[in-house]
Amino acid sequence: MSPSKDRVFSGARPTGRQHLGNYLGAIQNYVALQDQFACIYCIVDLHALTTMETTAELRDNTREMTLDWLAAGIRPKETIVFVQSHVTEVTELHTMLSMVTSLGKLTDLPTFKEKVRLQPHNINYGLVGYPVLMTADIVLYKAKYVPVGIDQAPHIEFAREVVRSFNHRYGTQVLIEPEMKSTEVPKVLGTDGTRKMSKSLDNQIELASTPEETLKRVMTMVTDPQRVRREDPGNPDVCNVFSMHKIFSSTEEVEMVNTECRRAGIGCVDCKQLFAKNLNAHLEPFRERRRELESKPDHVWDVLRDGAQRARKIAAQTMQEVRDALGLP
């Protein structure tokens, strides 16, 4: 990791094999940021515990997600990739930051209220303190930037407020306020055409699927709901498949689909088959790299161990500065 580059931090929950929504919304950006910044990417398993009722798949999900990250182009020799719980300093800093964080501020956050709505039977302490742990994740590594979509701006502002409170109370500047690096995160709809792509909704198209599995999933995608028969003209502007063509098909093909769909020159089956073909072609290099990585069973864990070791060096230095600032013996 180059000491001359500004540092970027981002974390994601271990959700297993990644889908198109993950790829377009985050992973592509992770890969691109490596060319300009010193990147630290964390699999936040502790955060995952706030909503999980069983951890039976946690290890496998961590491995599968890491495989997808590496296959997509994350370069572990220059980028730190690690598991959150493997660097225990984050929980120590979380505790210290919690002393300068108002409980009322935490319970007023929209994200907390949304979680309460989604899991009213499991309002745990970790869920309330989630944003404080998230702040600890970022500032422990003195990241200058956090790449997020505009909807995540309140989280970064919260982190900045916590840092200001900490530095003010203890008369130090040891922690730095992170800045939001706004990214364009497209809302990728699932195969149902109405809800965001999600594994929990079973409307995802996984990156590591076989070409046959991908075609099968694509053929279930909802298109223009007003187009009932093959001879009915369609409206690509409301078709989720057409929105994917804009990303994965050539300019000429996009123009063809746009024109022919409107005059019923092609049907929805034709449109889906063409998209599936182009998507599979786009993902084949990724899948080939993934198969190669998967053939080395220990490689993922070696990468994560190495990443944790490098992350701990940064974390240990930060925590020594924090302890000194607090006057801890």
C-alpha positions as CSV (number, residue, x, y, z in Angstrom):
1,M,0.0,0.0,0.0
2,S,1.5,3.3,-1.1
3,P,2.0,5.8,1.8
4,S,1.7,8.7,-0.7
5,K,-1.9,7.9,-1.7
6,D,-5.0,9.0,0.1
7,R,-6.7,6.2,1.9
8,V,-10.1,4.8,1.1
9,F,-12.1,2.5,3.4
10,S,-15.3,0.5,2.6
11,G,-16.9,-2.5,4.2
12,A,-19.6,-4.9,3.1
13,R,-21.5,-7.6,4.9
14,P,-20.6,-11.2,4.1
15,T,-23.6,-12.2,2.0
16,G,-22.0,-15.0,0.0
17,R,-21.9,-15.1,-3.8
18,Q,-22.4,-11.7,-5.2
19,H,-25.0,-10.7,-7.7
20,L,-25.4,-8.0,-10.4
21,G,-26.6,-5.5,-7.9
22,N,-23.5,-5.9,-5.8
23,Y,-21.3,-5.8,-8.9
24,L,-22.8,-2.6,-10.5
25,G,-23.4,-0.9,-7.1
26,A,-20.1,-1.5,-5.4
27,I,-17.6,-4.0,-6.7
28,Q,-16.8,-2.2,-10.0
29,N,-16.2,0.9,-8.0
30,Y,-13.9,-0.9,-5.6
31,V,-11.8,-2.1,-8.5
32,A,-11.6,1.3,-10.1
33,L,-10.6,3.1,-6.9
34,Q,-7.4,1.0,-6.6
35,D,-5.8,3.0,-9.5
36,Q,-6.0,6.2,-7.5
37,F,-6.1,5.5,-3.8
38,A,-4.7,3.2,-1.1
39,C,-7.7,1.0,-0.6
40,I,-8.9,-1.0,2.4
41,Y,-11.8,-3.3,1.9
42,C,-13.4,-5.0,4.9
43,I,-15.8,-7.9,5.2
44,V,-17.8,-6.7,8.2
45,D,-18.8,-9.9,9.9
46,L,-19.5,-8.2,13.3
47,H,-22.0,-5.9,11.7
48,A,-23.7,-8.9,10.2
49,L,-24.3,-10.3,13.6
50,T,-26.8,-7.5,14.4
51,T,-29.3,-9.0,12.1
52,M,-28.3,-12.7,11.9
53,E,-30.1,-15.3,13.9
54,T,-27.7,-18.1,12.9
55,T,-24.0,-18.0,11.9
56,A,-24.0,-21.4,10.2
57,E,-23.2,-19.9,6.8
58,L,-21.0,-17.0,7.9
59,R,-17.6,-18.6,7.1
60,D,-18.8,-19.9,3.7
61,N,-20.4,-16.6,2.8
62,T,-17.1,-14.8,3.7
63,R,-15.1,-17.1,1.4
64,E,-17.6,-16.9,-1.5
65,M,-17.7,-13.1,-1.3
66,T,-14.0,-12.8,-1.2
67,L,-13.7,-15.1,-4.2
68,D,-16.0,-12.8,-6.1
69,W,-14.1,-9.6,-5.1
70,L,-10.7,-11.1,-6.2
71,A,-12.1,-12.5,-9.4
72,A,-13.6,-9.1,-10.2
73,G,-10.2,-7.4,-9.9
74,I,-9.4,-6.6,-6.3
75,R,-5.6,-6.7,-6.1
76,P,-4.7,-8.0,-2.6
77,K,-0.9,-7.3,-3.0
78,E,-1.6,-3.6,-3.0
79,T,-5.1,-3.4,-1.5
80,I,-5.8,-4.6,2.0
81,V,-8.7,-7.1,2.1
82,F,-9.6,-8.5,5.5
83,V,-12.3,-9.6,7.9
84,Q,-13.5,-7.1,10.5
85,S,-13.4,-9.4,13.5
86,H,-9.8,-10.3,12.7
87,V,-8.6,-6.9,13.9
88,T,-9.9,-6.6,17.4
89,E,-8.8,-3.0,17.9
90,V,-12.0,-2.0,16.1
91,T,-14.1,-3.2,19.1
92,E,-11.9,-1.3,21.5
93,L,-12.2,1.9,19.5
94,H,-16.0,1.3,19.2
95,T,-16.2,1.3,23.0
96,M,-14.3,4.5,23.4
97,L,-16.3,6.3,20.7
98,S,-19.5,5.2,22.4
99,M,-18.6,7.4,25.3
100,V,-19.0,10.5,23.2
101,T,-22.2,9.4,21.3
102,S,-25.7,10.4,22.3
103,L,-28.1,7.5,22.6
104,G,-30.9,9.8,21.3
105,K,-28.9,10.5,18.2
106,L,-28.5,6.8,17.5
107,T,-32.2,6.0,17.9
108,D,-33.2,8.9,15.7
109,L,-31.2,7.7,12.7
110,P,-33.4,6.6,9.8
111,T,-31.4,3.4,9.4
112,F,-32.1,2.4,13.0
113,K,-35.8,3.0,12.6
114,E,-35.9,1.0,9.4
115,K,-34.2,-1.9,11.1
116,V,-36.7,-1.8,13.9
117,R,-39.5,-2.0,11.4
118,L,-37.8,-5.0,9.6
119,Q,-36.9,-6.9,12.7
120,P,-39.1,-5.8,15.6
121,H,-38.4,-9.1,17.4
122,N,-34.6,-8.5,17.5
123,I,-33.8,-4.9,18.7
124,N,-30.4,-5.7,20.1
125,Y,-27.7,-3.5,21.7
126,G,-25.5,-4.1,18.7
127,L,-28.1,-2.8,16.3
128,V,-28.4,0.5,18.2
129,G,-24.6,0.9,18.3
130,Y,-24.1,-0.1,14.7
131,P,-23.2,3.4,13.4
132,V,-20.6,3.8,16.2
133,L,-18.9,0.5,15.1
134,M,-19.1,1.7,11.5
135,T,-17.4,4.9,12.5
136,A,-14.7,2.9,14.3
137,D,-14.2,0.9,11.1
138,I,-13.4,4.0,9.2
139,V,-11.4,6.1,11.6
140,L,-9.3,3.2,12.9
141,Y,-7.5,3.2,9.5
142,K,-7.5,7.0,9.2
143,A,-9.3,6.8,5.9
144,K,-9.8,10.1,4.1
145,Y,-12.6,8.9,1.9
146,V,-15.5,6.5,2.1
147,P,-17.2,5.7,-1.2
148,V,-20.9,5.7,-0.8
149,G,-24.1,6.6,-2.6
150,I,-25.9,9.8,-1.8
151,D,-28.4,7.9,0.3
152,Q,-25.6,7.0,2.7
153,A,-24.5,10.6,3.3
154,P,-26.1,10.7,6.8
155,H,-23.9,7.8,7.9
156,I,-20.7,9.7,7.0
157,E,-22.0,12.9,8.6
158,F,-22.7,10.9,11.7
159,A,-19.1,9.6,11.7
160,R,-17.8,13.1,11.3
161,E,-19.8,14.3,14.3
162,V,-18.5,11.4,16.5
163,V,-14.9,12.3,15.5
164,R,-15.5,16.0,16.3
165,S,-17.0,15.1,19.7
166,F,-14.1,12.7,20.5
167,N,-11.4,15.2,19.5
168,H,-13.1,18.1,21.3
169,R,-13.7,16.2,24.6
170,Y,-10.1,14.8,24.8
171,G,-8.4,17.9,23.3
172,T,-6.8,16.0,20.4
173,Q,-6.8,15.7,16.7
174,V,-5.7,12.1,16.6
175,L,-8.9,11.0,14.7
176,I,-9.6,12.5,11.3
177,E,-13.0,13.3,9.9
178,P,-13.8,11.0,6.9
179,E,-15.1,12.6,3.7
180,M,-17.8,11.1,1.6
181,K,-16.7,10.1,-1.9
182,S,-20.0,10.2,-3.7
183,T,-20.4,7.4,-6.2
184,E,-23.1,6.8,-8.7
185,V,-24.8,3.7,-7.4
186,P,-27.5,2.5,-9.9
187,K,-30.6,0.9,-8.4
188,V,-30.4,-2.5,-9.9
189,L,-33.9,-4.1,-9.9
190,G,-34.2,-7.9,-9.5
191,T,-35.8,-10.3,-11.8
192,D,-39.2,-9.3,-10.5
193,G,-38.7,-5.8,-12.1
194,T,-40.0,-3.9,-9.1
195,R,-37.7,-4.5,-6.1
196,K,-34.0,-4.0,-5.6
197,M,-32.0,-7.1,-6.4
198,S,-31.5,-9.0,-3.2
199,K,-30.5,-12.5,-2.2
200,S,-33.2,-12.5,0.5
201,L,-35.9,-11.8,-2.1
202,D,-34.5,-14.5,-4.4
203,N,-34.6,-12.1,-7.4
204,Q,-30.9,-12.0,-8.0
205,I,-28.6,-13.0,-10.9
206,E,-25.4,-14.3,-9.4
207,L,-22.1,-13.4,-11.0
208,A,-20.7,-16.9,-10.6
209,S,-23.7,-18.8,-12.1
210,T,-23.1,-21.0,-15.1
211,P,-24.2,-19.6,-18.5
212,E,-27.2,-22.0,-18.4
213,E,-28.2,-20.8,-14.9
214,T,-27.8,-17.2,-16.0
215,L,-30.0,-17.8,-19.0
216,K,-32.6,-19.5,-16.9
217,R,-32.7,-16.5,-14.5
218,V,-32.8,-13.9,-17.2
219,M,-35.8,-15.7,-18.9
220,T,-37.8,-15.1,-15.7
221,M,-37.2,-11.4,-15.8
222,V,-40.3,-9.2,-15.9
223,T,-40.5,-7.0,-18.9
224,D,-43.1,-4.3,-20.0
225,P,-46.2,-5.4,-18.1
226,Q,-48.4,-3.9,-20.8
227,R,-47.0,-6.1,-23.5
228,V,-49.2,-9.2,-23.3
229,R,-48.7,-10.7,-26.8
230,R,-45.7,-11.0,-29.1
231,E,-47.4,-8.7,-31.7
232,D,-48.0,-6.0,-29.1
233,P,-45.6,-3.0,-29.3
234,G,-43.5,-2.6,-26.2
235,N,-42.1,0.3,-24.2
236,P,-38.4,-0.2,-23.4
237,D,-38.5,2.8,-21.1
238,V,-40.3,0.7,-18.4
239,C,-38.5,-2.6,-19.1
240,N,-35.9,-3.8,-16.7
241,V,-34.3,-6.0,-19.3
242,F,-33.7,-3.0,-21.6
243,S,-32.1,-1.1,-18.7
244,M,-29.6,-4.0,-18.5
245,H,-29.0,-3.9,-22.2
246,K,-27.8,-0.3,-21.8
247,I,-25.0,-1.7,-19.5
248,F,-24.0,-5.0,-21.1
249,S,-25.0,-4.7,-24.8
250,S,-23.3,-2.8,-27.6
251,T,-24.6,0.6,-28.7
252,E,-25.9,-0.9,-31.9
253,E,-27.8,-3.6,-30.1
254,V,-29.3,-1.1,-27.6
255,E,-30.6,1.0,-30.5
256,M,-31.9,-2.1,-32.3
257,V,-33.8,-3.3,-29.2
258,N,-35.2,0.2,-28.5
259,T,-36.5,0.5,-32.1
260,E,-37.7,-3.1,-32.7
261,C,-39.4,-3.5,-29.3
262,R,-41.5,-0.4,-29.9
263,R,-42.8,-1.7,-33.2
264,A,-43.0,-5.4,-32.1
265,G,-40.1,-6.3,-34.4
266,I,-38.7,-8.4,-31.6
267,G,-40.4,-10.1,-28.7
268,C,-39.5,-10.3,-25.0
269,V,-38.0,-13.7,-25.4
270,D,-35.7,-12.5,-28.1
271,C,-34.8,-9.5,-26.0
272,K,-33.9,-11.6,-22.9
273,Q,-31.9,-14.2,-24.9
274,L,-29.8,-11.4,-26.4
275,F,-29.2,-9.9,-22.9
276,A,-28.3,-13.3,-21.5
277,K,-25.8,-13.9,-24.3
278,N,-24.1,-10.5,-23.7
279,L,-24.1,-10.8,-20.0
280,N,-22.5,-14.2,-20.1
281,A,-19.9,-12.9,-22.5
282,H,-19.1,-10.0,-20.1
283,L,-18.8,-12.3,-17.1
284,E,-16.8,-15.1,-18.7
285,P,-13.4,-13.6,-17.8
286,F,-14.6,-13.1,-14.2
287,R,-15.8,-16.7,-14.1
288,E,-12.6,-18.0,-15.5
289,R,-10.5,-16.1,-12.8
290,R,-12.9,-17.3,-10.1
291,R,-12.5,-21.0,-11.2
292,E,-8.8,-20.5,-11.1
293,L,-8.9,-19.0,-7.6
294,E,-11.3,-21.7,-6.4
295,S,-8.9,-24.4,-7.4
296,K,-6.6,-23.1,-4.6
297,P,-8.6,-23.8,-1.4
298,D,-6.3,-21.9,0.9
299,H,-5.8,-18.9,-1.2
300,V,-8.8,-16.9,0.1
301,W,-7.8,-17.4,3.7
302,D,-4.2,-16.6,2.9
303,V,-5.3,-13.3,1.4
304,L,-7.5,-12.5,4.4
305,R,-4.8,-13.4,6.9
306,D,-2.3,-11.2,5.1
307,G,-4.8,-8.4,4.9
308,A,-5.6,-8.6,8.6
309,Q,-1.9,-8.6,9.5
310,R,-1.4,-5.4,7.4
311,A,-4.6,-3.8,8.8
312,R,-3.5,-4.6,12.4
313,K,-0.3,-2.6,11.9
314,I,-2.3,0.5,11.1
315,A,-4.9,-0.2,13.8
316,A,-2.2,-0.7,16.5
317,Q,-0.6,2.7,15.7
318,T,-4.0,4.5,15.8
319,M,-5.0,2.9,19.1
320,Q,-1.7,3.8,20.7
321,E,-2.4,7.4,19.8
322,V,-6.0,7.2,21.0
323,R,-4.9,5.7,24.4
324,D,-2.3,8.4,24.8
325,A,-4.9,11.1,24.0
326,L,-7.2,9.6,26.7
327,G,-4.4,9.3,29.2
328,L,-5.0,5.6,29.7
329,P,-2.2,3.9,31.7
